[in-house]
Amino acid sequence: MLNLVLFGPPGAGKGTQSEKLIRRYDLVHLSTGDLLRSQIAAGTELGLRAKQLMDQGLLVPDEVVIGMIDCKLRENQQAAGFIFDGFPRTVPQAEALDSLLVEYNTQITTMVALVVEDEELIRRLLKRGETSGRPDDQDEVTARKRVSVYNRETIPVADYYNQQDKYIAIDGIGEIDMIFETICQQIEAVATKKA
């Protein structure tokens, strides 16, 4: 089973690359952002709580996110693999994910990290905010806070996977298809080594 963590700050291109990876490797997409936005759109209690935090540029509590991931894993036990997009964001989430995957007799294959400079991220987020209608991408102060929260709280997750020899850094600036091919080459090299 191929289980990928697609990692990078808001605006790094995770959504774009995950769509291509899903098609190439027949993976089930687990985007915590999409799961949360669907809860928000449905007006659930979880969604309203998550929206309040997301609008402030803050992270949603771990137990909420882990619960949503567990449901998706249970619904897709026959999958060829999963791509975790926007999760885990903290070391405790990574540890919880590892424990959860053991219950399904699998593990993370590798983490692919898209690396992009902060100012480029802000530019991308504001541009996306113009077209997507997402309020968290329309305000520069909120966008900067999101990048700051990522840098402070999320980067240690890269160290966590690096210690397990599961971390691959990819330059997230350039032609989308070239970035994608670089990602695929790295994934296939890891899969071959582990086979």
C-alpha positions in Angstrom: 0.0 0.0 0.0 1.3 3.4 -1.0 0.6 6.0 1.7 1.9 9.5 1.1 2.0 12.6 3.3 1.9 15.6 0.9 3.4 18.4 3.0 4.0 22.1 2.6 2.7 25.5 3.7 -0.6 27.0 2.6 -0.2 27.9 -1.1 2.7 25.5 -1.9 0.7 23.6 -4.5 -0.4 20.6 -2.5 -3.9 20.6 -3.9 -2.7 20.8 -7.5 -0.1 18.0 -7.0 -2.4 15.8 -5.0 -4.9 15.6 -7.9 -2.2 14.4 -10.2 -0.8 11.9 -7.7 -4.3 10.5 -7.0 -4.7 9.8 -10.8 -1.2 8.4 -11.3 -1.3 6.0 -8.3 -5.0 5.4 -7.8 -4.9 6.9 -4.2 -7.7 7.9 -1.9 -7.4 11.6 -1.2 -7.6 12.6 2.5 -7.6 16.4 2.6 -8.4 17.7 6.1 -9.1 21.1 4.5 -11.7 19.5 2.2 -13.2 17.4 5.1 -13.4 20.5 7.3 -14.9 22.7 4.5 -17.6 20.1 3.8 -18.5 20.2 7.5 -18.6 24.0 7.4 -20.8 23.9 4.2 -23.1 21.5 6.0 -23.3 23.8 9.0 -22.5 21.1 11.5 -21.4 21.9 15.0 -17.9 20.7 14.1 -18.0 22.8 11.0 -19.0 26.0 12.8 -16.3 25.4 15.4 -13.7 24.7 12.7 -14.7 27.8 10.7 -14.2 30.1 13.7 -10.7 28.7 14.2 -9.8 28.7 10.5 -11.0 32.2 10.0 -8.5 33.3 12.7 -5.7 31.3 10.9 -5.6 28.7 13.8 -5.5 24.9 13.6 -8.4 22.6 14.4 -8.0 20.3 17.5 -6.2 17.0 16.8 -9.0 14.7 18.1 -11.4 16.2 15.6 -9.1 15.7 12.7 -8.0 12.2 13.7 -11.6 11.1 14.0 -12.3 12.3 10.5 -9.2 10.5 9.2 -10.2 7.3 11.0 -13.7 7.4 9.3 -12.2 7.8 5.9 -9.7 4.9 6.4 -12.5 2.7 7.6 -14.6 3.6 4.5 -11.8 2.8 2.1 -10.0 -0.3 3.4 -9.6 -1.8 -0.1 -7.8 1.3 -1.4 -4.4 1.0 -3.2 -3.2 3.7 -0.8 -3.9 7.2 0.6 -2.6 10.6 0.2 -2.7 12.8 3.3 -3.0 16.4 2.2 -2.6 19.0 4.9 -2.2 16.4 7.6 -0.4 15.7 9.9 0.4 19.3 10.9 1.9 18.6 14.3 4.2 15.9 15.7 1.4 14.6 18.0 -0.8 14.3 14.9 1.9 12.4 13.1 2.3 10.0 16.1 -1.5 9.6 16.2 -1.6 8.8 12.5 1.2 6.2 12.8 -0.8 4.5 15.6 -4.0 4.7 13.6 -2.3 3.2 10.5 -1.0 0.3 12.6 -4.6 -0.6 13.3 -5.1 -0.9 9.6 -1.8 -2.9 9.2 -0.1 -0.2 7.1 2.2 2.8 7.5 3.3 6.0 5.9 5.5 5.2 2.9 7.0 8.7 2.5 6.5 12.4 3.1 6.8 14.7 0.1 7.4 18.3 1.1 6.8 21.1 -1.3 9.3 23.9 -0.4 8.3 27.5 -1.3 9.6 30.9 0.1 7.2 32.8 2.4 6.6 35.8 0.2 5.8 33.6 -2.8 3.3 31.8 -0.5 1.6 35.1 0.5 1.4 36.1 -3.2 -0.2 32.7 -4.2 -2.7 32.8 -1.3 -3.9 36.3 -2.1 -4.2 35.4 -5.8 -6.1 32.2 -4.9 -8.4 34.3 -2.6 -9.4 36.4 -5.6 -10.7 33.4 -7.5 -11.7 30.7 -4.9 -13.9 32.8 -2.6 -12.1 31.3 0.4 -12.1 34.0 3.1 -8.9 32.6 4.7 -7.0 33.5 1.5 -8.4 37.0 0.9 -6.8 38.8 3.8 -3.1 39.4 3.9 -2.9 39.5 7.7 -4.7 36.1 8.0 -2.6 34.7 5.1 0.7 35.8 6.9 -0.6 34.3 10.2 -1.4 31.0 8.5 2.2 30.8 7.1 3.6 31.8 10.5 1.6 29.1 12.3 2.8 26.6 9.7 6.5 27.7 10.2 6.2 27.5 14.0 4.0 24.5 14.5 4.2 22.3 11.4 7.8 22.2 10.4 8.8 19.8 13.3 6.6 17.2 11.5 9.2 17.2 8.7 11.9 16.4 11.3 9.7 13.6 12.6 9.5 11.8 9.2 13.1 12.7 8.4 14.2 10.7 11.5 12.3 7.7 10.1 14.0 8.2 6.7 10.7 9.1 5.1 11.2 12.7 4.2 11.7 14.1 0.6 12.0 17.8 -0.1 10.9 19.0 -3.5 11.2 22.6 -4.8 7.6 23.8 -5.1 8.5 26.7 -7.6 8.4 25.9 -11.3 6.4 24.2 -14.0 3.6 22.2 -12.4 4.3 19.1 -14.6 8.0 19.2 -13.9 7.4 19.4 -10.2 5.0 16.4 -10.5 7.5 14.3 -12.5 10.2 15.0 -9.8 7.7 13.9 -7.1 6.9 10.7 -9.0 10.6 9.8 -9.5 11.2 10.2 -5.8 8.2 8.2 -4.8 9.1 5.4 -7.2 12.7 5.3 -5.9 11.4 5.0 -2.3 8.8 2.3 -3.3 11.5 0.3 -5.2 13.9 0.6 -2.2 11.2 -0.7 0.2 10.1 -3.5 -2.1 
